[in-house]
Amino acid sequence: MLLGLDFDNTLIRYDSLFHQVALERAWIPADTPQDKVAVRDYLRSVGREDDWTLLQGVVYGTRILDAEPFEGVLDTLGRLRDSNVPMRIVSHKTRTPYLGEPCDLHAAARAWLSKQGFHRSGGLGWSEDQIHFELTKHDKIARIVALGCTHYVDDLPEILDMLPAHVTKILFAPNGASGVAQDWHIMREWDALPAIVGLS
C-alpha cells in the first residue's frame, strides 16, 4: 500500500482565512459566510475577478501560515504512521501567484507543513521526499502513478477521474457528495480514513 494525499482543501482548510483576508481589505460585506466559495462568488458577482485572483495569491502564499488543518488530519495521519502505512503528499499548484507580490507558493506550502509538525521527530516525522508539488494536474497524475500510489485522497472529483482504474479513489467531501462513481469512497471526516484503507 502507498497512500497519496492532496494538499489544498484536503489537508489544509482555507475558508476562514479567505474570509479574514477579504474582510481586512474591505472587499466583502461582514455577513459573507466564512466559506471560500462564498467569498469567491461574492467577488465575481461584483465584477472583481482580479481581486479574487489576488486574494488566492495572498492566502496560498504570504498568509498561508494562518490557515488551519482540517479537523482530525494530524491525529489520523499519526495513527496511519503508527500502523506503518506509507504516505506521500502529491499536489499541484503554480510556483508563483498570477497577480500580486511574488512568492514561492511551493515553499510557502512546505513551511505550513513544517509548522504543523510534519517533519518534527515528535510530530509526524515525515522526510522531505514524502512531499511532491507539481505544476500541472497532468504532472500530478504522472507523479501519483510513478510513485505507485494504491490509494489517493483528493477533494476534486476531476483529479480522481484522471487516475488509473487500479488506484482506490477517496473523495474528501466534508459537506457530502452526489453523482460520483460508485466505486469511490466518500470521506466526510478524516477519522474515517483508517477504515477505508483497511485498518480496524
C-alpha angles and dihedrals in degrees: 000000000000117000117209121200132196117222115206114070090353105067097010125049118211104174099103093040094053088051093046096049093044090051091049088057093044091238097131137036114261091243093061108123116258092250130115093225092049091053091047093047093049093051091047092048091059094045097256101129092140090055089052090052091047091048091055091054091052095046095045092042129027095013100039093106088068092062121099132223116248112267111277097014099116096040092049094048089048091053091049090049090051088052090053095246107159113228140188133184111224115178139151128227137142116265094235135018119270090229136018133026117357113257134162100241093190091055090046091054091049090051089054091051090051091050090053091054100253092140102033117108088225090048127046094316096216121167121232091249090065089072124075126178114186129190099229140029091246091053088049092054091046090053093049090052095043092051090051097237111186094188129030132190121203138152092218117082090199090064093049088049089059095054122099118262094251093064114091104234119218117185114204102215112158090177094046131256139233136189096033127134113290094232094057122101115230112215114193096168131030094232088067092066100083091059091047091056092047105266117135 
